[in-house]
Amino acid sequence: MSVIRKLERDYLKADISEVDGLLQTLGDEDVMMRFSLEERLAELQEALTRLEETLPETVASAALFFGGKPVAGSQGIESSFAGSAVGQFQDLVSMIHAHETVGLAERGAVPRRASSTLHITNIVRGSFGFPLEEVQPQLQDVELSLKTAVDEATRLLKAFGEDDEEQFRTAVEEIDQRVLATTGEFFDLMRKSGATVRLVSGDTDRSFGSDVVARAVERARTTTVVDGDDVVRGQLAGVLPESHQFEFRAADERGTIRGRVDRGLTPHQLGLFNKEYVNMNSRAKFKVKRVLRNQSVVREKYTLTSIEPDSE
């Protein structure tokens, strides 16, 4: 469901609740008022039914609602803040889109930026908000849809604000340092501007008050994501070709390593791994992503890229 339709659904449910509440307060003598409210309630419920029966949309969409110092009630929002906040959210979506498709360099231009552009399609008043939507849906065979990138950006921002540290670490191990830094910049802008933000996308409706923003800024400041390559001696316990997962018994203190196999390896190649290397001394090459908090490693993620016999 697009964010506009989700907001419309929420408004309809709020109106239904309000009308239903008014009906509960009426006495037997309020015949005309009851008739009018019941008619209004039926209209709202019919509109909600039509909306919920609509097929799910595949178009990327999200909405950012801002509160706090940059917002003047329902009248307006500081233009420099609004431009920076929306721009940083767009940067995050574009980086995630590039990271998951063609790869993202440590610096320089973000690849495929044009294909990951969202547009402000409206202004939602209240706590001043901006719906952002994809106006030209991508073809079905695109490697990663823009909607998926928006969903991932939403999941990441939400994880930064969660109380649960494990949820945060799990989310961070899927990204790189550049995406992490951009996420931190978004929350740092909120903190410095004295702003709060509510993010609505898909089934997510998450508010970030000042305390949550401060937590997210602290996490970004103390967290680092380091990508590297390791060669590990040991024995392959096995590979699951369908799920692209592996288990490798390292000869050093790491013990048993579990993770995913590089997506570039075919099921046929993985079948050969099982045939030639299971329980045999070998050298496995891994891409390793390490998540550090205050310079200490708290998570490691291994991706198997190749394996060869260990002749030593």
Backbone as a ProteinNet text record, in pm:
[ID]
protein_1_A
[PRIMARY]
MSVIRKLERDYLKADISEVDGLLQTLGDEDVMMRFSLEERLAELQEALTRLEETLPETVASAALFFGGKPVAGSQGIESSFAGSAVGQFQDLVSMIHAHETVGLAERGAVPRRASSTLHITNIVRGSFGFPLEEVQPQLQDVELSLKTAVDEATRLLKAFGEDDEEQFRTAVEEIDQRVLATTGEFFDLMRKSGATVRLVSGDTDRSFGSDVVARAVERARTTTVVDGDDVVRGQLAGVLPESHQFEFRAADERGTIRGRVDRGLTPHQLGLFNKEYVNMNSRAKFKVKRVLRNQSVVREKYTLTSIEPDSE
[TERTIARY]
84.4	0	87.4	59.7	138.8	116.2	209.6	199.8	77	37.5	-81	-204.5	-213.8	-328.1	-326.5	-206.7	-197.6	-245.6	-204.5	-247.3	-398.5	-450.2	-594.2	-667.8	-613.4	-673.7	-674.1	-560.9	-551.7	-652	-667.5	-764	-906.4	-938.7	-1071.7	-1099.2	-999.4	-1017.7	-1036.5	-963.2	-979.1	-1118	-1166.3	-1300.7	-1407.8	-1389.8	-1485.8	-1491.8	-1374.3	-1369.3	-1437.7	-1417.9	-1478.6	-1630.7	-1678.6	-1823.5	-1887	-1821.3	-1872.8	-1879.9	-1779.7	-1780.3	-1895.7	-1923.9	-2036.2	-2168.7	-2180.2	-2303.1	-2327.4	-2219.2	-2233.8	-2285.4	-2272.1	-2313.3	-2458	-2519.7	-2654.2	-2760.6	-2863.4	-2977	-3086.4	-3193.5	-3302.7	-3373.6	-3367	-3437.8	-3363.4	-3235.2	-3154.9	-3168.9	-3292.5	-3320.2	-3253.9	-3270.4	-3216.5	-3063.8	-3007	-2860.5	-2807	-2875.4	-2831.6	-2840.2	-2947.9	-2964.2	-2851.1	-2818.6	-2713	-2576.7	-2547.5	-2418.7	-2408.4	-2516.4	-2512.9	-2492	-2550.4	-2530	-2384.3	-2329.1	-2188.3	-2096.7	-2128	-2047.1	-2047.9	-2163.2	-2173.1	-2088.4	-2088.2	-2007.8	-1858.7	-1817.4	-1676.2	-1634.3	-1717	-1683.8	-1679.2	-1767.3	-1765.7	-1637.7	-1597.9	-1474.6	-1353.1	-1352.8	-1241.5	-1236	-1351.8	-1356.7	-1302.2	-1341.9	-1292.3	-1141.9	-1091.5	-947.8	-870.5	-919.1	-846.3	-858	-957.8	-971.7	-884.5	-827.8	-742.1	-615.8	-570.7	-450.9	-329.8	-236.9	-115.9	-35.6	23.4	102.7	249.7	319	462.2	545.8	479.2	549.5	615.4	738.1	809.7	745	726.3	669.1	703.7	713.3	737.3	689.6	673.6	637.5	718.8	769.8	843.8	762.9	729.8	658.4	754.9	764	858.4	786.1	847.3	798.3	916.2	888.7	997.3	1026.2	1145.8	1182.2	1167.3	1200.5	1190.7	1048.2	949.3	810.9	730.4	658.3	571.3	427.3	390.5	256.1	220.2	102.3	59.6	81.3	154.8	172.4	290.1	398.4	514.3	630.2	739.4	859.8	979.7	1087.2	1206.5	1253.8	1267.9	1298.7	1434.4	1534.9	1668.9	1670.3	1597.6	1590.3	1516.1	1400.7	1320.1	1398.8	1467.9	1546.2	1657.7	1725.4	1835.6	1784.8	1675	1622.8	1572.8	1493.4	1443.2	1558.1	1654.9	1770.5	1853	1869.9	1948.1	1874.6	1742.9	1667.3	1681.7	1675.7	1695.3	1835.2	1937	2073.6	2082.4	2016.9	2020.5	1956.6	1840.4	1773	1860.9	1921.3	2004.9	2127.6	2187.6	2305.4	2270.6	2159.3	2117.2	2086.5	2020.3	1988.9	2116.2	2217.5	2344.9	2419.6	2420	2491.4	2441.6	2310.2	2251.5	2250.2	2286.5	2282.9	2423.1	2486.4	2616.8	2734.1	2704.8	2811.8	2831.5	2882.2	2899.3	3042.9	3111.5	3250.5	3256.7	3377.2	3393.3	3363.9	3382.2	3353.4	3318.4	3279.1	3247.3	3098.3	3062.9	2922.9	2852.9	2724.5	2643.2	2589.7	2622	2573.5	2421.3	2366	2222.2	2135.2	2186.2	2109.2	1978.9	1984.1	1864.4	1751.3	1786.4	1683.7	1633	1686.7	1642.8	1585	1536.4	1486.6	1340.6	1313.4	1176.9	1133.9	1003.7	950.9	855	859.7	761	631	527.9	403.8	291.1	317.1	211	272.4	192	230.9	120.5	157.3	60	74	-32	-25.8	-55.3	-31.1	-44.1	92.4	168.3	311.7	369.8	417.8	442.5	510.3	450.5	501.2	508.5	596.6	619.4	606.3	505.1	501.3	602.4	681	781.7	744.9	735.4	691.2	769.6	769.1	827.4	723.7	757.8	658.8	666.9	779.7	795.5	842.2	748.1	784.4	882.7	977.3	1077.2	1016.9	1088.4	1047.4	1058.3	981.2	976.8	1109	1192.6	1315.8	1434.1	1408.2	1516	1568.6	1699.7	1763	1713.2	1696.6	1643.6	1547	1420.3	1323.2	1349.9	1307.1	1321.5	1238.8	1125.3	1043.8	1122.2	1199.2	1280.9	1385.4	1446.8	1547.1	1484.2	1363.4	1293.7	1259.5	1215.9	1184.6	1309.4	1424	1548.2	1591.9	1576.9	1610.5	1522.2	1394.5	1301.3	1341.3	1373.9	1414.6	1540	1634.3	1759.6	1736	1661.2	1633.6	1560	1464.8	1389.6	1482.6	1577.1	1669.1	1758.9	1796.7	1881.2	1811.5	1679.5	1607.1	1554.1	1571	1516.3	1592.2	1519.5	1584	1677.9	1639.2	1711.9	1841.5	1953.9	2083.8	2106.2	2053.4	2073	2003.8	1886.4	1818.3	1901.3	1962.5	2048.7	2169.2	2236.9	2356.5	2322.7	2209.9	2167.3	2144.8	2084.1	2059.3	2189.2	2281.7	2405.1	2495.6	2490.9	2580.4	2543.3	2429.1	2388.4	2431.2	2493.3	2526.2	2677.7	2720.8	2862.5	2880.1	3006.1	3036.8	2973.6	2965.7	2910.5	2760.8	2689.1	2546.6	2528	2613	2607.5	2627.7	2727.2	2756.2	2639.8	2577.4	2464.9	2345.8	2322.8	2215.9	2244.2	2370.1	2407.4	2389	2418.2	2401.8	2254.9	2166.3	2023.2	1979.5	2016.2	1975.7	2047.7	2171.9	2244.9	2179	2126	2052	1929.3	1858.3	1742.4	1784.1	1893.1	1937.9	1979.2	2062.9	2112.3	2000.8	1898.5	1788.2	1677.9	1689.6	1584.2	1455.7	1468.3	1352	1320.3	1194.9	1152.2	1102.1	1094.9	1052.7	967.1	869.2	786.1	800.4	831.3	851.8	740.1	672.5	565.8	602.5	609	640.9	595.5	516.4	465.4	386.2	420	352.3	418.7	525.2	599	543.8	521.7	483.7	559.9	675.6	768.3	797.9	780.6	812	945.5	1025	1155.7	1154.1	1130.4	1137	1280.8	1299.7	1434.7	1524.8	1469.2	1551.7	1592.7	1501.5	1533.6	1635.1	1619.7	1716.1	1854.8	1862.1	1991.3	2054.6	1973.7	2025.7	2081.6	2009.6	2053.8	2184.1	2197.2	2320.5	2438.3	2416.8	2523.7	2567.1	2471.6	2504.8	2586.4	2546	2619.6	2761	2775.8	2906.7	3002.8	2951.8	3038.9	3048.6	2981.9	2979.7	3058.7	3131.5	3206.9	3183.8	3169.7	3157.3	3282.9	3352.9	3478.3	3463.2	3490.9	3486.8	3629.2	3652.4	3785.5	3779.5	3897.8	3909.2	3996.7	3955.1	4031.4	4049.5	4165.2	4188.4	4197.8	4114.7	4105.7	4132.5	4222.8	4248.2	4149.1	4112.2	4020.6	3955.6	3833.9	3761.9	3617.8	3573.8	3436	3344.5	3245.2	3146.2	3035.3	3008.9	2905.7	2850.8	2788.1	2724	2581.8	2487.9	2350.1	2328.6	2334.5	2327.3	2201.6	2087.7	1962.2	1957.1	2000.7	1995.7	2126.3	2228.7	2359.4	2417	2411.2	2467.8	2579.5	2672.7	2786.1	2815.5	2895.9	2951	3094.9	3188.2	3330.6	3394.6	3469.4	3537.6	3678.5	3699.5	3830.3	3928.4	4055.3	4158.7	4207.1	4171.4	4216.6	4106	4121.2	4029.2	3888.2	3868.4	3735	3633.2	3681.8	3591	3506.4	3379.8	3292.3	3238.3	3258.3	3210.2	3088.4	2984.2	2862.3	2830.8	2775.1	2739.5	2680.8	2686.3	2630.8	2743.7	2711.7	2805.5	2784	2891.7	2882.4	2776.6	2695.9	2585.1	2632.5	2758.6	2810.9	2842	2846.2	2874.6	2747	2756	2637.9	2610.1	2487.7	2456.5	2548.5	2588.6	2681.2	2815.8	2868.2	2995.2	2983.5	2871.4	2852.9	2842.9	2784.6	2779.7	2919.4	3007.7	3147	3219.5	3186.4	3245.4	3214.9	3089	3050	3120.6	3139.3	3199.4	3349.3	3418.1	3564.2	3626.4	3551.5	3618.3	3560.6	3447.8	3391.4	3486.7	3518.9	3608.1	3750.3	3786.9	3924.2	3992.2	4124	4199.2	4199.6	4158.8	4145.8	4169.6	4177.6	4191.8	4069.1	3991.7	3870	3892.6	3844.4	3854.3	3718	3718.7	3595.1	3601.6	3486.3	3466.1	3408.3	3468.4	3426.2	3381.9	3263.4	3212.8	3213.8	3282.3	3291.2	3223.2	3138.3	3072.4	3144.3	3195.4	3268.8	3190.4	3183.4	3128.7	3240.3	3270.1	3381	3509.2	3534.7	3656	3662.9	3558	3556.7	3461.1	3503.9	3421.9	3303.2	3181.8	3061.6	2988	3012.1	2950.2	3046.1	3045.3	3121.7	3031.2	3038.3	2957.9	3050.7	3051.4	3140.6	3062.4	3122.7	3068.2	3176.7	3148.7	3245.1	3253.6	3375.7	3393.1	3462.3	3550.6	3617.8	3682.9	3724.9	3791.6	3888.1	4002	4102.9	4171.7	4238.5	4307.3	4417.6	4442.3	4551.4	4665.5	4768.4	4880.8	4980.4	4971.6	5070.3	5032.3
-119.2	0	123.4	218.1	340.1	421.1	511.4	587.8	677.6	729.2	813	732	610.5	525.2	483	459	422.2	537.1	659.7	774.6	793.8	773.6	785.3	680.6	557.8	453	492	547.4	588.5	699.1	793.8	901.8	846.3	751	691.4	617.5	541.3	468.2	564.5	676	775.2	838.1	867.9	925.4	826.2	698.2	595.8	585.8	588.7	580.9	700.7	818.9	940.2	937	899.1	893.6	787.3	671.5	565.4	610.8	687.7	740.1	836.1	920.4	1013.1	938.5	831	751.3	692.8	654.9	592.9	691.9	820.1	921	967	929.2	977.5	904.4	979.3	919.5	880.4	822.2	776.6	891.1	1010.5	1124.2	1187.6	1152.2	1214.1	1134.6	1125.3	1039.9	1091.7	1220.3	1277.3	1276.6	1309.7	1309.3	1166.9	1069	930.2	886.1	923.1	886.5	945.1	1071	1138.1	1073.5	1044	983.8	841.3	766	629.8	629.4	726.9	739.3	774.2	865	902.5	784.2	705.9	589.6	486.6	465.1	368.9	414.7	545.4	598.6	577.1	603.2	586.6	439.8	350.1	208.2	155.7	205	164.6	214	337.4	392	312.9	273.1	193.9	56.8	-5.2	-136.1	-128.2	-26.4	-8.3	9.4	87.6	114	-12.6	-92.5	-212.9	-324.9	-319.3	-421.3	-392.2	-272.6	-236	-321.1	-364.7	-448	-374.4	-445.4	-382.3	-315.4	-202.5	-130.2	-169.2	-163.3	-193.9	-67.6	47.8	174.7	212.8	262.4	304.5	430.5	432.2	550.5	552.1	673.9	694.8	835.3	863	997.6	1034.5	1155.9	1208.6	1322.5	1310.3	1414.5	1474.6	1606.6	1672.4	1754.1	1758.2	1840.8	1908.2	1983.6	2049.2	2189.1	2237.9	2376.8	2422.6	2338.8	2389.6	2406.7	2360.4	2359.2	2466.2	2548.7	2652.3	2602.5	2516	2460.8	2393.3	2427.5	2374.4	2475.4	2583.9	2691	2668.4	2614.2	2597.9	2530.6	2517.4	2451.9	2524.9	2534	2602.6	2537	2617	2561.4	2493.2	2553	2492.6	2357.7	2349.1	2221.9	2118.4	2156.4	2061.6	2008.3	2098.1	2054.8	1959	1990.6	1904.3	1768.3	1766	1640.3	1548.6	1603.4	1521.9	1477.2	1566.5	1532.1	1420.1	1420.4	1314.9	1181.3	1184.2	1059.3	1005.4	1094.1	1051.9	994.8	1058.4	1007.1	865.2	842.2	710.2	605.3	637.6	543.8	514.5	617.8	599.2	514.5	536.3	457.9	311.7	285.4	146.7	80.2	151.6	97.8	59.6	149	121	8.1	9.7	-92.5	-232.5	-246.2	-377.9	-419.8	-329.5	-364	-369.4	-254.9	-250.3	-230	-208.7	-183.8	-34.5	0.2	140.3	162.8	253.5	284.6	364.9	371.8	443.6	591.5	645.3	787	804.2	925.6	953.7	947.7	959.6	963.5	831.8	841.7	723.1	668.7	544.3	488.1	476.9	484.4	465.2	560.6	677.3	771.3	811.3	828.2	871.1	769.9	640.7	537.3	516	591.2	576.1	706	792.6	923.3	916.8	974.2	991.6	1136.2	1158.7	1293.4	1329.8	1455.1	1505	1524.8	1450.6	1451.3	1526.8	1575.5	1644.2	1705.4	1774.7	1822.8	1783.7	1717.3	1674.7	1764	1830.2	1924.1	1854.5	1924.1	1870.4	1890.5	1781.7	1793.5	1784.8	1891.4	1911.8	1790.9	1737.6	1616.2	1622.7	1537.1	1529.2	1384.4	1351.6	1219.8	1215.6	1110.8	1091.5	965.5	976.6	862.1	849.2	728.1	696.1	729.8	820	863	785.6	717.4	634	496.3	405.6	271.1	201.8	127.3	55.3	-69	-121.3	-245.8	-360.8	-465.2	-576.6	-651.5	-645.7	-722.9	-644.7	-525.2	-450.4	-530.6	-530.8	-618.1	-592.3	-466.8	-432.7	-317.1	-337.6	-231.3	-116.7	2.6	118.8	100.4	33.5	6	-74.5	-173.3	-252.7	-166.3	-73.6	16	106.7	157.4	240.6	158.1	35.3	-53.3	-77.8	-97.1	-120.7	4	121.2	246.6	265.4	232.4	242.7	147.5	23.4	-76.2	-31	28.4	72.5	188.3	288.8	402.6	355.6	266	212.9	140.4	61.9	-13.9	78.2	192.1	286.6	339.3	342.8	396.6	293.2	163.3	58.9	48.9	9.7	-15.8	-136.1	-235.9	-362.3	-344.1	-361.6	-346.1	-450.1	-571.7	-677.8	-645.6	-584	-544.3	-443.2	-351.3	-251.9	-318.5	-407.6	-472	-559.5	-627.8	-711.3	-627.2	-510.2	-421.7	-365.8	-328.9	-265.1	-361.9	-489.6	-584.1	-606.8	-551	-563.6	-444.5	-342.2	-220.5	-198	-87	-52.7	80.4	122.7	241.1	368.1	376.2	496.6	510.4	399.5	401	432.5	375.4	402.3	550.7	610.6	752.2	840.6	807.1	886	877.4	758.6	742.1	829.1	829.9	913.1	1061.5	1103.9	1245	1286.6	1196.1	1226	1252.2	1162.9	1180.4	1298.1	1324.1	1436.9	1569.4	1574.9	1694.3	1713.5	1602.9	1613.8	1669.4	1615.2	1657.5	1803.9	1843.7	1981.6	2082.2	2040.5	2131.2	2131.2	2043.7	2033.3	1979.1	1888.5	1835.7	1693.3	1656.4	1518.1	1473	1342.7	1292.8	1168.4	1156.2	1035.8	982.4	854.2	790	689.6	705.8	614.3	553.1	419.7	349.8	205.5	157.8	21.9	2.7	-100.2	-126	-55.8	18.8	87	227.1	258.8	394.4	420	484.3	496.7	643.1	683.8	819.9	821.3	923.4	940.3	1070.3	1057.2	1173.4	1212.4	1315.5	1366.8	1263.6	1180.9	1079.4	969.7	932.1	830	883.2	1008.2	1071	1072.1	1107.3	1111	972.1	867.5	731	694.1	730.6	699.4	771	896.3	972	907.3	866.7	803.5	672.1	594.7	468.4	492.6	590.3	620	667.2	745.5	801.1	692.9	591	490.6	361.9	355.7	232.8	250.9	148	147	13.4	17.9	-104.4	-116.6	-228.9	-251.6	-374	-356.5	-467.6	-510.9	-641.7	-692.1	-831.3	-887.6	-1023.2	-1106.4	-1229.9	-1322.1	-1456.1	-1519.2	-1656.8	-1741.7	-1845.6	-1925.7	-2072	-2133.5	-2276.5	-2356.3	-2473.3	-2559.3	-2661	-2701.5	-2800.8	-2755.3	-2772.5	-2740.6	-2848.3	-2806.4	-2901.1	-2924.2	-2825.2	-2843.4	-2711.6	-2718.3	-2603	-2642.6	-2552.4	-2572.8	-2491.3	-2555.3	-2480.5	-2397.2	-2448.1	-2376.2	-2246.9	-2251.6	-2133.1	-2054.6	-2105.5	-2038.7	-2015.8	-2118.6	-2109.5	-2212.2	-2184.5	-2274.7	-2289.7	-2394	-2413	-2459.3	-2390.3	-2417.6	-2425.6	-2535.7	-2554.8	-2498.6	-2381.1	-2316.7	-2387.5	-2392.2	-2458.1	-2369.5	-2240.9	-2150.4	-2130.7	-2026.6	-2004.8	-1964.5	-1937.5	-1898.6	-2012.4	-2136.5	-2250.2	-2262.8	-2297.9	-2316.2	-2181.9	-2154.7	-2030.5	-2064.2	-1985.8	-2003.4	-1872.5	-1885	-1764	-1796.9	-1698.8	-1715.2	-1727.5	-1788.9	-1803.2	-1686.8	-1640.4	-1530.6	-1559.6	-1458.3	-1477.9	-1509.3	-1478.6	-1505.2	-1651.6	-1732.5	-1875.5	-1950.6	-2037	-2108.9	-2232.3	-2283.6	-2408.2	-2523.1	-2525.7	-2629.5	-2618.5	-2495.9	-2476.7	-2517.4	-2485.5	-2520.4	-2671.8	-2737.8	-2884.1	-2943.9	-2882.8	-2928.7	-2905.7	-2793.3	-2768.8	-2885.8	-2928.9	-3040.8	-3169.7	-3189.8	-3313	-3318.8	-3205.6	-3204.9	-3161.1	-3084.8	-3021.8	-3056.6	-3122.7	-3155.7	-3248.1	-3207.9	-3282.8	-3295.8	-3209.2	-3207.2	-3078.3	-3088	-2968	-2870.9	-2749.5	-2653.8	-2511.7	-2420.4	-2277.1	-2207.3	-2147.7	-2079.2	-1928.6	-1862.9	-1717.2	-1657.1	-1557	-1494.3	-1343.1	-1285.2	-1142.8	-1132.4	-1045.9	-1036.4	-893.8	-883.5	-754.2	-755	-659	-649.1	-521	-537.3	-424	-396.3	-274.1	-235.8	-130.8	-149.3	-46.1	-3.1	126.8	180.6	101.1	70.1	2.5	-145.3	-200.3	-342.8	-415.8	-531.7	-607.6	-668.3	-639.8	-695.3	-790.9	-784	-875.4	-899	-1021.3	-1055	-1131.7	-1097.2	-1165.5	-1214.8	-1347.7	-1409.5	-1446.6	-1416	-1457.4	-1537	-1663.9	-1751.4	-1716.3	-1687.3	-1650.7	-1759.8	-1836.5	-1946.4	-2039.8	-2155.7	-2253.6	-2335.7	-2373.5	-2449.9	-2545.9	-2647	-2741.8	-2673.3	-2719.6	-2668.7	-2768.9	-2730.8	-2821.6	-2824.9	-2735	-2731.9	-2824.2
0	0	0	-93.3	-98.5	28.2	55.4	179.3	178.7	62.4	55.5	92.4	38.7	70.3	217.3	271.5	413.1	500.8	468.8	547.1	534.8	413.3	393.6	476.3	481.2	563.2	710.2	756.7	896.5	928.7	836.5	857.9	864.3	773.7	772.9	904.1	952.5	1078.2	1195.4	1192.7	1299.2	1294.8	1173.8	1159.8	1204.7	1168	1209.2	1362.1	1423.9	1569.4	1633.1	1575.4	1630.5	1616.9	1497.5	1475.4	1565.2	1576.4	1661.6	1807.3	1849.8	1985.9	2009.9	1911.1	1923.4	1932.7	1854	1857.6	1995.6	2063.8	2196.3	2299.7	2272.2	2370.4	2351.6	2238.6	2208.9	2289.8	2327.4	2396.1	2297.7	2348.1	2261.6	2191.7	2250.7	2192.7	2075.4	2055.1	1948.4	1818.7	1770.3	1655.5	1528.6	1499.2	1375.6	1376.8	1490.2	1501	1482.7	1542.9	1529.6	1382.8	1315.8	1175.3	1091.2	1115.3	1039.7	1064.1	1189.5	1222	1168.6	1176	1123	972.2	904.3	760.4	730	810.6	793.1	822.7	925.5	961.5	849	787.6	677.4	558.5	530.8	420.8	446.7	569	603.9	596	646.8	643.4	500.4	414.6	274.2	206.1	236.4	178.7	225.3	353	405.7	339.8	319.3	254.2	112.5	37.6	-99.5	-100.7	-5.8	-0.3	31.7	126.3	167.6	65.8	-22.6	-125.8	-247	-252.2	-364.1	-361.4	-477.5	-485.7	-430	-365.3	-313.4	-425.1	-392.5	-490.9	-480	-593.9	-595.7	-611.8	-609.4	-624.6	-492	-498.6	-378.7	-321.3	-189.3	-126	21.6	75.1	217.7	250.3	377.1	419.5	542.2	544	657.2	718.5	847	920	1022	1025.2	1113.8	1219.4	1336.3	1445.2	1512.4	1616.9	1688.3	1638.2	1664.2	1639	1493.7	1392.7	1254.9	1204.5	1280.5	1233.3	1306.3	1229.4	1284.8	1279.8	1374.2	1378.1	1247.9	1194.8	1065.4	954.2	985.9	888.5	795.5	846.5	760.8	830.7	756.9	805.9	746.7	821.6	771.9	643	539.1	407	403.1	469.4	465.1	535.4	648.4	719.6	636.3	581.1	503.8	385	314.3	198.9	237.7	349.2	393.9	439.7	515.9	570.1	459.3	368.4	258	168.7	146.8	64.1	123.9	256.1	319.7	316.7	329.1	315.5	173.5	74.3	-64.2	-84.6	-26.4	-36.3	19.5	132.6	195.4	105	47	-42.5	-163.9	-222.8	-341.2	-310.4	-193.5	-156.2	-134.2	-67.8	-45.8	-178.9	-268.3	-400.5	-474.4	-470.7	-537.4	-468	-334.6	-256.5	-288.8	-311.3	-333.5	-480.6	-571.9	-714.1	-774.4	-787.3	-855.7	-760.4	-632.5	-536.9	-516	-399.2	-361.2	-319	-390	-356.7	-226.4	-167.5	-41.4	-55.5	-175.5	-201.1	-347.7	-383.9	-523.4	-551.1	-677.5	-718.6	-687.3	-655.5	-627.6	-759.3	-795	-922	-925.9	-1044.7	-1069.1	-987.5	-958.4	-876.6	-945.1	-1077.8	-1149.8	-1136.6	-1127.7	-1119.5	-977.8	-880.9	-741.9	-686.7	-776	-734.9	-691.8	-575.2	-526	-547.9	-554.2	-574.1	-461	-419.1	-323.9	-400.5	-363.2	-440.1	-370.3	-249	-176.5	-51.2	25.6	157.8	253.9	362.6	462.1	583	617.5	729.1	861.1	966.9	1101.3	1163.9	1185.1	1207.6	1066.7	1014.6	871	806	698.4	636.7	486.6	431.7	288.4	240.9	162.5	98.1	-16.3	-21.6	-126.3	-202.3	-335	-412.9	-542.7	-593.3	-723	-829.3	-922.1	-1020.5	-1151	-1174.1	-1294	-1249.7	-1221.4	-1172.5	-1264.6	-1204.6	-1281.1	-1345.8	-1443.3	-1506.7	-1407.6	-1428.7	-1334.3	-1323	-1429.1	-1425.3	-1369.2	-1313.6	-1249.5	-1130.8	-1114.7	-1015.4	-873.2	-837.6	-705.9	-724.8	-692.3	-711.8	-615.8	-657	-570.6	-443.8	-454.9	-336.7	-233.5	-280.1	-188.4	-119.7	-194.5	-136	-30.7	-57.9	40.5	164.1	143.3	256.8	342.2	275.4	348.8	425.3	364.3	431.9	555.4	541.2	653.7	765.5	728.5	828	902.4	829.6	890.8	987	944.9	1032.5	1158.1	1139.6	1254	1350.8	1297.1	1382.2	1464.2	1407.9	1480.9	1606.5	1603.6	1717.3	1814.3	1783.3	1869.9	2002.2	2108.1	2237.2	2228.4	2149.9	2140.3	2060.7	2127.5	2062.9	1954.6	1974.7	1875.7	1744.3	1749.8	1627.3	1551	1623.5	1560.2	1494	1564.8	1510.3	1389.8	1394.7	1282.4	1158	1175.2	1060.7	1005	1092	1048.7	973.5	1006.8	940.5	793.5	750	610.4	525.5	586.2	512.2	513.9	453	458.8	532.1	547.1	626.1	568.1	436.7	375.2	403.7	397	431	578.9	662.6	806	833.8	769.3	791	746.8	635.4	585.7	680.3	735.3	834.7	956.4	1001.4	1114.6	1086.4	964.1	926.8	931.6	890.4	894.8	1039	1130.2	1269.4	1335.3	1295.6	1352.2	1313.1	1190.8	1148.6	1236.6	1267.9	1356.1	1493	1547.2	1680.1	1682	1587.2	1584.1	1559	1486.6	1452.1	1557.2	1657.5	1757.5	1699.6	1603	1531.6	1575.5	1559.1	1571.9	1435.5	1415.3	1284.9	1302.5	1216.1	1207.5	1066.2	1054.5	925	901	788.1	748.8	614.8	610.3	485.4	498.2	401.2	410.5	538	614.3	741.8	859.6	831.5	937.7	961.8	1087.3	1128.8	1257.8	1246	1360.1	1387.6	1512.6	1554.6	1628	1600.3	1662.8	1742.8	1874.6	1961.7	1988.7	2066.3	2090.2	2156.3	2247.2	2313	2216	2124.6	2025.5	1925	1885.3	1793.6	1857	1985.8	2055.2	2058.5	2081.1	2081.5	1944	1838.5	1703.3	1669.7	1711.1	1686.2	1758.4	1883.4	1960.3	1895.4	1846.7	1781.6	1654.4	1577.2	1454	1485.9	1591.9	1628.2	1675.3	1743.7	1804.8	1724.1	1609	1529.4	1400.5	1364.8	1239	1170.3	1039.3	959.7	873.5	888.1	815.2	726.2	597.9	503.2	470.2	468.1	436.4	376.6	349.2	293.7	386.3	410.3	494.9	423.9	446.6	403.6	529.6	538.5	659.8	625.1	700.8	684.8	768.6	716.4	791	700.1	733.9	655.4	632	509.5	475.7	532.8	611.6	664.1	562.5	478.9	377.2	326.7	208.3	145.5	107.5	128.3	84.2	-42.8	-160.3	-287	-303.4	-259	-278.6	-198.7	-74	12.1	12.6	-57.8	-64.5	75.4	159.5	293.3	308.9	399.6	419.7	568.2	597.3	730.5	712.9	780.8	763.6	901.7	926.1	1054.5	1044	1101.8	1096	1187.5	1143.7	1223.5	1338.1	1337	1443	1546.5	1628.4	1740.2	1697.6	1571	1525.5	1534.9	1532.2	1540.8	1414.4	1429.8	1313.9	1266.2	1137.2	1074.5	990.2	1006.2	925	854	735.8	662.5	527.1	437.8	303.9	202.7	90.2	-20.3	-116.7	-178.3	-274.4	-380.5	-412	-506.1	-647.9	-675	-808.3	-834.6	-729.4	-745	-780.7	-881.2	-929.8	-844.2	-848.2	-776.8	-818.6	-946.9	-992.7	-921.6	-909.8	-840.4	-693.4	-633.2	-492.3	-474.8	-573.4	-569.3	-574.6	-654.1	-660.9	-529.4	-461	-329.3	-236.6	-235.5	-148.7	-188	-317.7	-367.1	-339.9	-352.4	-350.6	-218.5	-135.1	-21.4	115.7	121.7	252.7	328.7	452.9	542.7	488.3	393.5	339.3	383.6	415.1	451.2	332.8	357.8	248.3	298.7	202.1	230.5	170.4	256.2	211.4	212.6	108	98.7	129.9	217.6	262.5	246.7	217.6	241.4	382.1	463.2	602.8	633.6	688.6	734.2	885.7	943.8	1089.1	1137.3	1238.6	1302.1	1432.8	1448.9	1569.2	1646.2	1778.5	1866.6	1959	1955.9	2035.9	2011.4	1883.4	1836	1872.7	1931.3	1963.7	1868.9	1817.5	1724.4	1799	1749.8	1812.9	1719.5	1588.8	1493.2	1377.7	1326.4	1206.7	1111.6	984.9	883.8	773.9	751.3	653	526.9	411.4	282.1	209.5	180.1	114.1	-34.8	-81.3	-223.3	-304.6	-240.6	-312	-210.8	-260.5	-174.6	-259.5	-198.4	-271.8	-176.5	-227.6	-140.2	-61.8	59.3	141.4	131.3	57.3	31.8	145.9	239.8	348.7	462.1
[MASK]
++++++++++++++++++++++++++++++++++++++++++++++++++++++++++++++++++++++++++++++++++++++++++++++++++++++++++++++++++++++++++++++++++++++++++++++++++++++++++++++++++++++++++++++++++++++++++++++++++++++++++++++++++++++++++++++++++++++++++++++++++++++++++++++++++++++++++++++++++++++++++++++++++++++++++++++++++++++++

